[in-house]
Amino acid sequence: MNCALCPVSCGADRKNSAGYCGVKGVKIAKYYLHPYEEPVISHGKGSGCIFFCGCSLRCAFCQNYELSRNERGKEITVEELAGIFKELEEQGADNINLVTPTHYVTEIAEAFALYRPNIPVVYNTHGYERIETLKIVDGFADIYLPDLKFIDPFLSERYTGRADYAKYALPSVEFMAQKPLKFDESGKMLSGCIVRHLILPLAAYDSIKVAEFVATLPKDVYFSLMSQYTPFGEADKFPELKRRITDREYKSVLAAVQRLGLTNVFLQDRESARTDFIPHWDF
């Protein structure tokens, strides 16, 4: 099959050779109960995260750099992936959290056909998606967790090489924002959409644009404003990325969130801008 799952549509036969994402088949670097997602996602024992290798966006500052560049990981079968769903469920995971899954949507759908856990499924994405692919995802995803990274094409081209990021990400987030919001009696999210955004150095102006866009979405959509940026990956190649965000940058975005009247908001403690929150990879 000629792969067209992501907007790059590289046409690779990923059963036999790597696509633009850098991988073929299914490859993961870790799966475990992750305690550091939003409270309604990690909730009790933790989110059952599966970290997939490769990426169709490959941000220069990626905190999962080794994974996005396919520098490590373990190839598994669709049957083994279904077994991981079951294992995480048996460990008490609050959900199955698919991290950077876009280029594996076909195999993930096949795995869910083999075993569908009785817990919510989280689609944890960089936002660079095709609506056609999301229509497949909608058959198994209960919660959408898109990271809306940029609106300014200058930033997306500078840090990812994809000037068309917002062209695809904005309608994709609008699609994901239609997922009905549901919680159980304990406050765990069962269904819905949380739009994440990471504030970057010298890019608070674009973060404000992101907040303005989120304000146009259905009122039950949550906004997770992240201040955790820390230099990583290829940050040394970009002078402005060699530092963390300033208090002034953070407060300017926060003021916009308040001005826009956004109420379903998660705010990140700025002390979280540390590399020790990045998982240690198993494979």
Salt bridges, closest charged atoms under 4 A:
GLU37 OE1 - ARG196 NH2 2.41
GLU38 OE1 - ARG196 NH2 2.83
GLU66 OE2 - ARG72 NH1 3.33
GLU90 OE2 - LYS86 NZ 2.42
ASP94 OD1 - LYS188 NZ 3.72
GLU132 OE1 - ARG130 NH2 3.66
ASP138 OD1 - LYS179 NZ 3.15
ASP142 OD2 - ARG116 NH2 2.80
ASP147 OD2 - LYS149 NZ 3.23
GLU212 OE2 - ARG259 NH2 3.56
GLU234 OE2 - ARG69 NH2 3.49
GLU234 OE1 - LYS237 NZ 3.96
GLU240 OE2 - ARG158 NE 2.69
ASP247 OD2 - LYS251 NZ 3.05
ASP247 OD1 - ARG270 NH1 3.32
GLU249 OE2 - ARG243 NH2 2.95
ASP276 OD1 - ARG274 NE 2.95
ASP282 OD1 - LYS30 NZ 3.06
